[in-house]
Amino acid sequence: MNTDMNGAVTNALTWRRAVKAFDTTKKVSDADLATILEAGRLAPSSIGIEAWKFIVVTDPEVRAKLREAAYGQPQVTDASHLIVITRRTDAENIAPELVARTAKAQGKEVSDLEGLSKMATGGIMGIPEGAVRDGWLAGQTYIPLGMMMTAASMLGVDNAAMGGFVNAKVDEILGLPEKHLASVSFMVLGYRGDDAYSKMPKVRRTIDEVVERV
Ligand SMILES: Cc1cc2nc3c(=O)[nH]c(=O)nc-3n(C[C@H](O)[C@H](O)[C@H](O)COP(=O)(O)O)c2cc1C
């Protein structure tokens, strides 16, 4: 066991806060951003579907509109970077894409992967269409969100998840329906400014409340 690494992980996650007031003068480096996005790319998903896209929004005008759709929350425009985490809406294309990329990665023919194709198609399309399937696809995206937040925290980059926005408005601003995507959450990245919130003690249940051993 690497005790230094244990301490480093716990310290980074304790330090991480849902920052509200960012230092607007500080930018996250391209190298840090690339590592954070790579953590999202490497996230696991049910059956390996990777039914998501992470949209890095840099255009200040678009960010201003997104802030309006997020009840005016200042983090949306003031953080160094805003990433909109989206889920796929075209469920029917997800399994064929998985089969194609598996064949490519493993040097196989698509026809060699009939078992995977059947399993993935059944696994995705077998979930009732509508709120249940949409909820399942949305739920998958919280895994890369969490992994990107952890990676950012370990790099000393402030990061916060945000769900306080009107999805339909965000989707329209970013033209997501045409791309067969729907917004799920925001992740903001940057460096805390004079942030009263993160100076307050962190609130968490105790380990005994959240862990049960049987
Ligand atoms: C999915 C999700 C959505 C959230 N949405 C918002 C939000 O819209 N605005 C906000 O200020 N904080 C938001 N938060 C931050 C939480 O309120 C915060 O993480 C929690 O109170 C714990 O505080 P800490 O992150 O500082 O430890 C969100 C967190 C998560 C995980």
The ligand as a MOL file (V3000), in Angstrom:
LIG
                    3D

  0  0  0     0  0            999 V3000
M  V30 BEGIN CTAB
M  V30 COUNTS 31 33 0 0 0
M  V30 BEGIN ATOM
M  V30 1 C -24.8840 16.7180 -9.7510 0
M  V30 2 C -24.5820 17.9480 -8.9580 0
M  V30 3 C -25.2080 19.1300 -9.2650 0
M  V30 4 C -24.9030 20.2970 -8.5450 0
M  V30 5 N -25.4590 21.4900 -8.9280 0
M  V30 6 C -25.0380 22.6420 -8.3560 0
M  V30 7 C -25.4670 23.9010 -8.8490 0
M  V30 8 O -26.2250 24.0180 -9.8120 0
M  V30 9 N -24.9870 25.0150 -8.2290 0
M  V30 10 C -24.1260 24.9580 -7.1830 0
M  V30 11 O -23.7190 26.0160 -6.6880 0
M  V30 12 N -23.6920 23.7750 -6.6840 0
M  V30 13 C -24.1180 22.6140 -7.2620 0
M  V30 14 N -23.6690 21.3990 -6.7850 0
M  V30 15 C -22.7110 21.3840 -5.6570 0
M  V30 16 C -23.2520 20.7230 -4.3760 0
M  V30 17 O -24.1890 21.5250 -3.7620 0
M  V30 18 C -22.0500 20.4150 -3.4700 0
M  V30 19 O -21.1750 19.5570 -4.1560 0
M  V30 20 C -22.4190 19.7970 -2.1200 0
M  V30 21 O -23.2210 20.6720 -1.3840 0
M  V30 22 C -21.1840 19.4060 -1.3150 0
M  V30 23 O -20.3000 20.4780 -1.1310 0
M  V30 24 P -18.7610 20.4220 -1.5990 0
M  V30 25 O -18.7930 19.9850 -3.0630 0
M  V30 26 O -18.2590 21.8240 -1.4670 0
M  V30 27 O -18.0310 19.4500 -0.7620 0
M  V30 28 C -23.9780 20.2400 -7.4860 0
M  V30 29 C -23.3470 19.0260 -7.1740 0
M  V30 30 C -23.6390 17.9030 -7.9000 0
M  V30 31 C -22.9050 16.6230 -7.5840 0
M  V30 END ATOM
M  V30 BEGIN BOND
M  V30 1 1 1 2
M  V30 2 1 2 3
M  V30 3 2 2 30
M  V30 4 2 3 4
M  V30 5 1 4 5
M  V30 6 1 4 28
M  V30 7 2 5 6
M  V30 8 1 6 7
M  V30 9 1 6 13
M  V30 10 2 7 8
M  V30 11 1 7 9
M  V30 12 1 9 10
M  V30 13 2 10 11
M  V30 14 1 10 12
M  V30 15 2 12 13
M  V30 16 1 13 14
M  V30 17 1 14 15
M  V30 18 1 14 28
M  V30 19 1 15 16
M  V30 20 1 16 17
M  V30 21 1 16 18
M  V30 22 1 18 19
M  V30 23 1 18 20
M  V30 24 1 20 21
M  V30 25 1 20 22
M  V30 26 1 22 23
M  V30 27 1 23 24
M  V30 28 2 24 25
M  V30 29 1 24 26
M  V30 30 1 24 27
M  V30 31 2 28 29
M  V30 32 1 29 30
M  V30 33 1 30 31
M  V30 END BOND
M  V30 END CTAB
M  END
